[in-house]
Amino acid sequence: MNAKKKDEPSFEEALVELEGLVESMESGELSPEDSIKTYERGVALGRVAMKALDEAQQRVQILNDDEDEPQDIEPDDS
């Protein structure tokens, strides 16, 4: 498994936190300064989620590429 920063959330954790940030911002109750901080955190979480998706896509691509290669399988003579 890839080494992660200790403070970097998982994909699922990032999505849950992002949903909470969106709700906070949509409520209109944040001060302008808190709105900026919330937005900055959202951008950071979005990057974490995109990185996780890119890594998953690369893994799927590798698996698909492996399937496209011819397999040297000997027939069973039993």
Secondary structure, 3 states (H helix, E strand, C coil): CCCCCCCCCCHHHHHHHHHHHHHHHHHCCCCHHHHHHHHHHHHHHHHHHHHHHHHHHHHHHHHHHHHHCCCCCCCCCC
